[in-house]
Amino acid sequence: MITCKIELSGGLETLFGDSKEHSLQVEPENGQATLGDVIISARDKLLTERPELFMKNRSVRPGILVLINDTDWELTGQLQTIVEDGDTVTFISTLHGG
Amino acid sequence: MGRIERGGQRAHRQTGQQPNIIHFHRVSTSSEPYESCSRTSTQTVGQDDARVNWEGTEHQLTKEQVVRYSRQIILPSFGAQAQSRLCNSSVLIIGAGGLGSPVAMYLAAAGVGRLGIADRDAVELNNLHRQIAHRESTVGIHKCDSAGLTCRSINSSIQVEMYKDGFNQQIAMELASCFDVIVDATDNAPSRYLISDACVLAGKPLVSGAAIGTDGQLTVYNHGPDGPCYRCLFPEAPEPQSCSSCSDAGVLGVVPGIIGSLQALEAIKLASGVGRPLSRSLLLFDALAGRFTTVKLRQRMPSCIVCGTSPRITAESLLSYSYATFTGAPSHDAGPAPLELLAPIQRVTAAELHKWVTSDSVSIVDVRPEAQFSIAHIPGSTNLPFSEAKPQAFDEHIELMRQRVRDAAIDTGDDSLHPAVCVVCRRGNDSQRVVDLLVANGVNDVVDLAGGLEAWARESGVDFPHY
């Protein structure tokens, strides 16, 4: 089991009890924990409402950027990215207002 | 397609076959037009005096420009060369609102030679807390005119162009092509995709900013050999219900001001060739925590349908691409369309309700969020908030409503000519959902206020603030 820090931005915090920072314990499905595991755990343990505004299928919904230690998950392997104890995972909802 | 004229000093107005750019015209009436930037730097005094008074190194600034921009020219990391490039550059600002205001003002002040401003709205009083290019005296006036006026009053030596139909598909390619840098200061998803696509196809860097509530975001798209575009990051559009607008979610005025100022900075860096633009980086601003964070973004995606290896969106197909269908959202930041859930007999007009209220024989239930109820409500009304996103949260109020209808019916008497309880909200959509929910739970004798408190403010004849 690993413990990672979850950060929320761009309004996503409203789905997580209006708190922008959380600590999350993740039990990997097999072997090492991945970002896919983190997303499922965040939904199950931290999300307080409207899961459809956080997830679609087994990933995040369109319009959400996922970062691990301030780096776009596209550069690290998306859902398969290995998450280690102490890592920070950030979910950012893209804003449109102006 | 008509060509957008450039470089002239007189007002242009195109007619006939170019309806899309008919509203384009110059506001620059300056005696010191943009062309002066390209004048030789060797200055002379008087026609018969060929004596050289001064010359600059690798810049074409006039004496007036040296004086005006001296404080940034003497900056070693900027200098006369960068200022000269800035004076010869052109920037298009799309959206003259909370973001676009500081962008336009700072770029005008900094001496960008040619500024384009595209918007299609008029200034409203509720814009002024954040859209600082506008004034009380310009409420009701087109935002392009209002912002143009402000830019000219800051710096009359630059050229300002207005595109009063906004940045639409018909002129997107042409507009993006005739500016060096594009600034996205719009407020909705369809516009953001259209602007990004046009910038990719025209090969122009895009400074993109967004702000809502107390959060801001900033990045530069389509820049350098590997900079991603908006679609690389968001190939699939978010659902409309996950996007909030300033008119519904609110915005702290200074937040778009900060992001807009940073957009002006990025535009200046790109136009002058100074510094490292925020490409492949996303800056996040959390106003309440007082925190800026910059995160590293992906490079251009080979799979991207506009900037990838086999693009499906081209300059031609962009014209017929449906941005509204793709994003499921209209290209404006207005409220939701009116719902027609209830039968007309289940609804009352503001004028009717006003009669009932003055005769003190109706009980009013206001279902807006508490923050909005606290701004203003009809005296004597009760706040039982309803949220479309969480309708089940209203279940706890249903018994209360049943009781209220019963009590009100006793008060008004059996011979009352109207229902005992009226449900009101901001625009008349949530109130219909609540009445529908109540009727489904056997609570009858309830109506809603058609058009909500917006209609009430307009039509009831009482003094009520519109927000």
Interface residues (C-beta under 8 A of the other chain):
Chain A: S9 G10 G11 K20 E49 R50 L53 R61 P62 G63 I64 L65 L67 D70 T71 D72 E74 L75 T90 I92 S93 T94 L95 H96 G97 G98
Chain B: G95 G97 G98 L99 G100 A185 T186 D187 N188 A189 R192 G209 A210 A211 I212 G213 D215 G216 Q217 L233 F234 P235 E236 A237 P238 E239 Q241 S242 C243 S244 S245 C246 A249 V251 P256 L282 L284 D286 A289 T293 T294 V295 K296 L297 R298 M301 D333 A389 K390
